[in-house]
């Protein structure tokens, strides 16, 4: 399974989701290929935002090697599943989706913790709360993948 996590700038939510899911999948022995991207190009080449890395590290999620990149049409062929962090990211990805896309585009959250979107901590400043939501969503995603095997 090849999964791409998607947010706005690819410095907070999507790299955190990639890092969290990488940790969980490795612990569960679930083979996956993971990446993350943003719909915008403001931060291309930059590491995840410092406060997000600082919040993720004590939880066992090392994001330091990740670098921001922008979503591209080829991602819709290179991945099986693209998971958007919020509805605007979903709409922006849908607008970029090529006619020959093979990847499923879905929301990352499917009602976990009673929410359907991951709030952007770059603006809310709640990095720990964001990680709580991402960890719950990642656990739910892992269970979905395990059931599908």
Residue pairs with C-beta under 8 A, 6 or more apart in sequence:
1 31
1 32
1 33
1 80
1 81
1 145
2 32
2 33
2 34
2 78
2 79
2 80
2 81
3 21
3 32
3 33
3 34
3 35
3 79
3 80
3 81
3 82
3 83
3 141
4 34
4 35
4 36
4 37
4 71
4 75
4 78
4 79
4 81
4 82
4 83
4 103
5 13
5 14
5 15
5 17
5 18
5 21
5 34
5 35
5 36
5 37
5 83
5 85
5 108
6 14
6 36
6 37
6 38
6 39
6 71
6 82
6 83
6 84
6 85
6 89
6 93
7 13
7 14
7 17
7 36
7 38
7 39
7 84
7 85
7 86
7 89
7 118
7 120
8 38
8 39
8 40
8 85
8 86
8 88
8 89
8 120
8 122
9 38
9 40
9 42
9 43
9 68
9 122
10 36
10 37
10 38
10 43
10 44
10 68
10 69
10 70
11 38
11 43
11 46
11 47
11 48
11 49
11 52
11 68
11 122
12 48
12 49
12 52
12 120
12 121
12 122
12 127
12 130
13 85
13 118
13 120
13 121
13 130
13 134
14 36
14 37
14 38
14 85
15 36
15 48
15 52
15 63
15 66
15 68
16 48
16 52
16 56
16 61
16 63
16 130
16 131
16 134
17 36
17 83
17 85
17 108
17 118
17 134
17 137
17 138
18 34
18 35
18 36
18 63
18 66
19 48
19 56
19 61
19 62
19 63
19 66
20 56
20 59
20 61
20 131
20 134
20 135
20 138
21 32
21 34
21 138
21 141
21 142
22 32
22 34
22 61
23 60
23 61
24 138
24 139
24 142
25 31
25 32
25 34
25 142
28 142
28 146
30 142
30 145
30 146
30 149
32 145
35 79
36 66
36 69
37 68
37 69
37 70
37 71
37 72
37 75
38 68
38 69
38 70
38 71
39 70
39 71
39 88
39 89
39 92
39 93
39 96
40 70
41 70
43 68
44 68
44 69
44 70
45 67
45 68
45 69
46 67
46 68
47 53
47 63
47 64
47 66
47 67
47 68
48 56
48 63
48 64
48 66
48 68
49 122
51 121
51 125
51 127
52 63
52 121
52 127
52 130
53 63
53 64
54 127
55 127
55 128
55 130
55 131
56 62
56 63
56 131
57 63
59 131
59 135
61 131
71 82
71 92
71 93
71 96
72 96
73 96
73 97
73 98
75 82
75 103
76 82
76 96
76 97
76 98
76 100
76 101
76 102
76 103
76 105
77 98
77 100
77 101
77 102
77 103
78 103
79 103
80 102
80 103
80 104
81 103
81 104
81 106
82 93
82 103
82 104
82 105
82 106
83 106
83 107
83 108
83 141
84 90
84 93
84 105
84 106
84 107
84 108
85 108
85 117
85 118
85 120
86 107
86 117
86 118
86 119
86 120
87 107
87 116
87 117
90 105
90 107
93 105
94 105
97 105
107 116
107 117
108 118
108 134
108 137
108 141
109 115
109 116
109 117
109 118
109 133
109 137
109 140
110 116
110 137
110 140
112 133
112 136
112 137
112 139
112 140
113 132
113 133
113 136
113 137
115 133
118 130
118 133
118 134
118 137
119 126
119 129
119 130
119 133
120 130
121 127
121 129
121 130
124 130
